[in-house]
Amino acid sequence: MDGERRVRLSGKLQHFGAVTIGQQEGRLAGVTDTAARIIGQPLQTVENFIDEHRSRFELPYAVPTV
């Protein structure tokens, strides 16, 4: 493993470790309206977002006929 990849992996592991500690200490449990205020509408689930924007996730290829 090269040095740059090792540094990236190390940074990711540190981040996940910090998130785990934050979850255990309850620091990530708060709910705020910050994101909704930024985007100007209520947040939605990933499923609802994909349903609303399905055409952006579909690949333009021909479906073979049987």
Stockholm file with secondary structure:
# STOCKHOLM 1.0

chainA/1-66         MDGERRVRLSGKLQHFGAVTIGQQEGRLAGVTDTAARIIGQPLQTVENFIDEHRSRFELPYAVPTV
#=GR chainA/1-66 SS CCHHHHHHHHHHHHHHHHHHHHHHTTTTCCCCSHHHHHHTSCCCCHHHHHHHTGGGTSCCCCCCCC
#=GC SS_cons        CCHHHHHHHHHHHHHHHHHHHHHHTTTTCCCCSHHHHHHTSCCCCHHHHHHHTGGGTSCCCCCCCC
//
